[in-house]
């Protein structure tokens, strides 16, 4: 490799390193990803986003009592933690479908669930924690859990 090529590579690397602190916050805002990702320079200035769930039974609209973490059945607990981790990283691209499936499997009397996900974070204008957005997901038992097949004995 020639000296001129090496010098260009070093120049480009230094240019990217110099411009990244200015480009990173803009990308975070436009693409809605955490400042902790992609070698962010402001990652220590922003607390991580939080997630809150409200789960109600359909069609009655009664809140589904969620047990404490220690008392949750294993499959629900695993999906609950997985969803929270995915939601914090992927934001709206992560849906609670697997969590709803496990809750419906555990509670055979439920016809369906409505899960409301609220995500909150820091408002950039006021530097206060605010509710960011709210997403509503509706899941029916027949859509998530197929009915058992019966064998015809004709």
C-alpha positions as CSV (number, residue, x, y, z in Angstrom):
1,X,0.0,0.0,0.0
2,X,1.4,3.4,-1.0
3,X,2.0,6.2,1.5
4,X,-0.6,8.4,-0.3
5,X,-3.3,5.7,0.1
6,X,-2.5,5.3,3.8
7,X,-2.6,9.0,4.4
8,X,-6.1,9.2,2.7
9,X,-7.3,6.3,5.0
10,X,-6.1,8.1,8.1
11,X,-7.6,11.4,6.9
12,X,-11.0,9.8,6.3
13,X,-10.9,8.1,9.7
14,X,-10.0,11.3,11.5
15,X,-12.7,13.2,9.6
16,X,-15.4,10.6,10.6
17,X,-14.2,10.7,14.2
18,X,-14.3,14.5,14.2
19,X,-17.8,14.7,12.6
20,X,-19.5,11.8,14.5
21,X,-20.2,13.8,17.7
22,X,-22.3,16.3,15.7
23,X,-24.0,13.6,13.5
24,X,-24.9,11.2,16.2
25,X,-27.5,13.3,18.1
26,X,-29.2,14.2,14.8
27,X,-29.4,10.5,13.8
28,X,-30.8,9.6,17.3
29,X,-33.5,12.1,16.9
30,X,-34.4,11.2,13.3
31,X,-34.2,7.4,13.6
32,X,-35.5,7.3,17.2
33,X,-32.7,5.1,18.6
34,X,-31.0,5.4,22.0
35,X,-28.0,7.7,22.4
36,X,-26.4,4.7,24.1
37,X,-26.1,3.0,20.8
38,X,-23.7,3.5,17.9
39,X,-20.8,4.9,19.9
40,X,-22.7,7.8,21.2
41,X,-20.9,10.6,22.8
42,X,-23.9,11.8,24.7
43,X,-24.8,8.4,26.1
44,X,-24.1,9.4,29.7
45,X,-26.4,12.5,29.5
46,X,-29.7,10.8,28.7
47,X,-31.3,8.2,31.0
48,X,-32.7,5.1,29.3
49,X,-36.3,5.1,28.1
50,X,-38.9,3.4,30.2
51,X,-41.7,1.1,29.3
52,X,-45.1,0.7,31.0
53,X,-47.7,-2.0,30.2
54,X,-51.4,-2.1,30.8
55,X,-53.0,-5.4,30.0
56,X,-56.8,-5.8,29.9
57,X,-59.0,-8.8,29.1
58,X,-61.3,-8.7,26.1
59,X,-64.2,-8.3,25.7
60,X,-64.9,-7.4,29.3
61,X,-62.2,-4.7,29.6
62,X,-61.2,-5.9,33.0
63,X,-57.6,-5.3,34.0
64,X,-55.5,-8.5,34.0
65,X,-53.9,-8.9,37.4
66,X,-50.2,-9.4,36.7
67,X,-48.4,-11.2,39.6
68,X,-45.1,-10.0,41.1
69,X,-42.0,-11.1,39.1
70,X,-41.2,-13.9,41.6
71,X,-44.7,-15.4,41.2
72,X,-45.0,-15.2,37.4
73,X,-45.0,-18.5,35.5
74,X,-41.7,-19.1,33.8
75,X,-42.8,-18.6,30.2
76,X,-44.7,-15.4,30.9
77,X,-41.7,-14.1,33.0
78,X,-39.3,-14.9,30.1
79,X,-41.5,-13.2,27.5
80,X,-42.1,-10.2,29.8
81,X,-38.4,-9.6,30.3
82,X,-37.6,-10.2,26.6
83,X,-40.3,-7.8,25.5
84,X,-39.0,-5.0,27.8
85,X,-35.5,-5.4,26.6
86,X,-36.5,-5.5,22.9
87,X,-38.8,-2.5,23.3
88,X,-36.1,-0.4,24.9
89,X,-33.8,-1.2,22.0
90,X,-36.2,-1.4,19.1
91,X,-38.9,0.9,20.3
92,X,-42.1,0.5,18.2
93,X,-40.6,-2.2,16.1
94,X,-41.0,-4.6,19.0
95,X,-44.5,-5.9,19.6
96,X,-45.9,-7.8,22.7
97,X,-47.3,-10.6,20.6
98,X,-45.3,-13.4,22.2
99,X,-46.1,-12.1,25.7
100,X,-49.9,-12.0,24.8
101,X,-49.6,-15.6,23.5
102,X,-48.1,-16.8,26.8
103,X,-50.7,-15.0,28.9
104,X,-53.5,-16.5,26.8
105,X,-52.0,-20.0,27.1
106,X,-51.7,-19.6,30.9
107,X,-55.3,-18.2,31.3
108,X,-57.6,-20.4,29.3
109,X,-60.7,-18.4,30.1
110,X,-59.5,-15.2,28.3
111,X,-60.9,-14.7,24.8
112,X,-58.4,-12.0,24.0
113,X,-56.1,-9.3,25.4
114,X,-55.6,-5.6,24.8
115,X,-52.1,-4.5,25.7
116,X,-51.3,-0.8,25.9
117,X,-47.6,0.1,25.8
118,X,-46.5,3.5,27.0
119,X,-42.9,4.5,26.4
120,X,-41.5,7.5,28.2
121,X,-38.2,9.3,28.0
122,X,-36.6,12.7,28.3
123,X,-38.2,15.6,26.4
124,X,-35.3,17.3,24.7
125,X,-36.9,20.8,25.0
126,X,-37.6,20.7,28.7
127,X,-35.1,18.0,29.9
128,X,-38.0,16.4,31.9
129,X,-39.3,12.8,31.8
130,X,-42.4,12.7,29.7
131,X,-44.7,10.1,28.2
132,X,-43.4,9.6,24.7
133,X,-46.0,7.6,22.8
134,X,-48.7,5.0,23.4
135,X,-49.4,2.0,21.3
136,X,-52.5,-0.3,21.6
137,X,-52.3,-3.9,20.5
138,X,-55.3,-6.2,20.4
139,X,-54.9,-10.0,20.3
140,X,-57.6,-12.6,20.0
141,X,-57.1,-16.2,21.2
142,X,-58.1,-17.7,17.9
143,X,-55.5,-15.6,16.1
144,X,-52.6,-16.5,18.4
145,X,-53.3,-20.0,19.5
146,X,-54.6,-22.4,16.9
147,X,-57.4,-24.7,18.0
148,X,-56.3,-28.3,18.6
149,X,-57.0,-30.6,15.6
150,X,-59.4,-33.5,16.2
151,X,-58.8,-36.7,14.3
152,X,-61.8,-37.9,12.3
153,X,-62.5,-41.6,12.9
154,X,-64.9,-42.3,10.1
